[in-house]
Amino acid sequence: MPEQHKHLNPATAALLHGLQPVVARSWERSRCAGLLPEQTLRSDAHSSSAELRQTLQHNHSLLAHARPVMEFLFEQLRHSQTVVVLADPQGTLLHTLGDALFLSQAQRVALQSGASWREEHRGTNAIGTALAEMQGIDIHGAEHFLQGHAFLTCAAAPILSAQGKLLGILDVSGDQRQGHPHTLGLVNTAARMIENQLLLADCKRQLRLHLHAQPEGLDTVAQGLVVLSDTGLLLGANRAAMALLQLQASELGHIPWSSLSDLRLDDLRCSPVRGVPPTLPMRQRNGQLLYARARPGEAPPRAAPAPSVQTVRALPDALTLLDSGDAQWRRAADKARRVLDKPIPILIEGESGVGKELFARAIHDSSQRRLGPFVAINCAAIPENLIEAELFGYAAGAFTGARSQGNPGLLRKASGGTLFLDEIGDMPLPMQTRLLRVLQERQVSPLGGGPAVAVDFALLCATHSQLRAASGLGQFRDDLLYRINGLTLRLPALRERSDFALLADKMLDEYSPGVRLAPQVLEQLRAFHWPGNLRQLANVLRTASAMLEPHETWVGWEHLPDDLVQALQDNRVPPASSPVPATNNLEQHARQLVRQALQSSAGNVSQAARNLGISRQTLYKKMQQL
């Protein structure tokens, strides 16, 4: 705390120092607990060995489901001087995973199992303050009340049960010099993953509904989950479902499903088609259209013992975490998974800004090489006179200006991991020849002489241009094209994707958690052509977030850049109603009738079936063919 503010109470001093109100409240609680900013850490804020064993036993289910997610989260942050922490509802640390370079510093301030990080013990900190405020929060550097914690940057989020009960806190702490604004968003997502795993594991015997505003959003991390009793009573829900259905925690266990939706229990219990539960449209109580997929409860085992609490579902890979529901993108990801860890190079095609490098990094993080290096090289960004030395390395004194100790080169640095060559179509022809030799021989010879060095890497390449056309014009070597083109994947442009709303929500959560696009703005942005694709959308939403007032939770026209507003106005075309095209194809005509019946009945399947003069089961089968 600055010297001139020491005479003020901590909350006032915090506000004068430019800290957010939630931190100011925490400072005031820390003062009331009798803490002083300059004091050393309390020695009594740690469990004994016996107490810790009892605490771990009491939280065994939380630990069993959180550990795989924590390990996955830690892999994303490896080598960034961080520690991933799980705390119980009382703020006692249950489990930690730490970067070796940072772990000793973390242990000096008791970031280890058994330590209590409640505010009354440690002052303002992400774990204790998230516990007190019941919300995700990041605490950076001097925002910590105790000066001994000022070297830390921490992001923490609560983990809730299906009934809204606090189960624990997930936290990422690291060196404040390495802080990243996206860490809180990553921690929030990981906490939701743990919540969903716990809900699905604990409610296997009940009817479960998977909900989303778009059918493509079902079975993704962003889906809502609802648990119903045999009589249709709402027993529990995750936070996504609570938001979609506009529920309060006090309603859980008391409100019937029939008061929330026009979708009846009989409709939800319909038989799967070819083993797949149907996706059903529904209107919730405020009129919003949602999509539901029901999963019936499992029958209890007859003679087998109950499953171990250590049994958890397979953890989503890095590609799954990027999946927002677009069918084209998902097809590319599914194809990539089929060749993971096989000696098959992948060529990623797509317009500039569609996220080719992000996709490539997710392939690497989903593979067995994820612990090795990921070396990304933009072939268009390296000057032509330096690209050979940068790629292949050089011996000491190989040329004027060379480092005295030489340079191993980026190809050797990628050994043991993944090499990603972005914009490979812009690589000069002489370099293409040398690269082809490396790919054939799996050896690199540095400039200036020296023995060849064996290399082992997975190869990913990307381009925004048509390499086959360039090859036909003699601008790209045919033999190199065949060598890098084991599997070609095309990523869709933003204007082609069906998951625009989900993408925008995920980006906004990184910049301003909880903020959403106003409906009229969303529709206009969805229809925009986005020449810069995801990169342009991210810049727009980042700027819009900066324009928000502290109390605002919706992005409106006034928050968007003026040039984009003008472009949207120029691009605005009134929707035209088009008649149903005449067709002699009976199957197409039948599908059109089904769509019209569902639309006219506002998604009520029973009413639509009556209007068509067919049974609900027949209609469900027709819906699967849409």
DASULSUL-V285216 format. One record per run of one state. SS is the DSSP state (~ for helix, > for strand, _ for the rest). FROM is the first residue (numbers start at 0). TO is the last residue. Records with the same first field share a line. If there is no record, write none. Layout:
BEGIN
SS->FROM-TO  FROM-TO
END
This chain:
BEGIN
_->0-1  5-8  16-19  32-44  46-47  58-58  77-80  88-90  98-98  108-113  116-117  122-124  133-135  143-145  149-150  160-164  178-181  202-205  212-213  217-222  228-231  237-237  244-247  251-254  259-259  261-263  268-271  273-274  276-277  284-287  295-316  322-325  338-344  349-354  366-372  378-382  392-392  394-405  407-408  413-416  422-422  426-427  441-441  444-445  447-451  454-456  463-465  472-476  484-485  490-492  496-498  511-514  517-517  527-531  547-552  555-555  559-560  571-584  600-603  612-614  624-625
~->2-4  9-15  20-31  48-57  59-76  99-107  118-121  125-132  140-142  146-148  175-177  182-201  214-216  238-243  248-250  256-258  264-267  317-321  326-337  355-365  383-391  409-412  423-425  428-440  466-471  477-483  493-495  499-510  518-526  532-546  556-558  561-570  585-599  604-611  615-623
>->45-45  81-87  91-97  114-115  136-139  151-159  165-174  206-211  223-227  232-236  255-255  260-260  272-272  275-275  278-283  288-294  345-348  373-377  393-393  406-406  417-421  442-443  446-446  452-453  457-462  486-489  515-516  553-554
END
